[in-house]
Amino acid sequence: MECPTCHQQTPDSSRFCCHCGSSLGMGNDDSLSAGLRRAIDDASHKAQQTLEAEAEQLRMTTVAEAQKEILSWVKIQFWAVTVALGLFIGFLAFFGYQRYEDFVVAIDKQKEEVGVQAHAAQVAIAENQTAVLEQIDKSKDYALENIERLNAISDQVKKFEDKYSVDKIEKQLTQYEEVFRNIDQLRGEAVAALKNIRMLGNSRYRFVVHITQTSTQARDQEIQHIMKVFDEQGYVIGPENFKDITADQCQVLYYNPAVKGKAQAVVALLDKTYPGMTAQQQPSYIDRDPYLMLIKVPSPSAGTDCRG
């Protein structure tokens, strides 16, 4: 395409002119924010202005310094030639020359030397100007490289916005939140299912509770408490399982070695109410239910109370 500022040809994919740095326009790219476009245009324009200002300042400084050096050198040479000429005339007057031509030859030689020195000074100034121009060209190349980098950054930003737009990210977040909610729901259902399975397994155990109390009301309250604790774990126990029999120990008696772990679990279940309770295996009989357990709860007046 043609740059509308300097009318030079530049690649179609460029967003800035590769010759003058002017913005070529961002087209209809709505993905790139207006703020970023303005920032890129301002950065390019400021870089071009800075480069031109530095070049002009450098040129003016170089010319001024060169003029100052030439003027200083001319003054020094003028006084040097004047003094030398005065001394030379005095030398001629004091010693004298045989011919006037010798004096003219000496003057011409002095002029040639001054001319050679002036030429050398001009050459040095020209070389200095060449170095300055080379530095300006390097600065221009550096500015153009920065413009190309800005174009590359602009392309990367556009690709990023196309891939990670706000709508896409919000949609993904909504999907993730829905997945997390489903996971929480499934976790709750799994916990409930495991609890039901455990309670179903506990329902096969049978219990007989020997419990006595100083009053009927106290006994009924204690029975209700035990039934509530067992019911929460799925154990099947009712008022008919409680026998008003005096107990001498605070124990859970079991008859099948295979239910030892469950007997210990029952002790742990009753630990807050009866912290002194223990599990004890008893001899098993053929006609005895292997899932039967006997719980002994002595009264406070028995002297072996295990209540907390």
Disulfide bonds with the S-S distance in Angstrom:
Cys250-Cys306 1.60
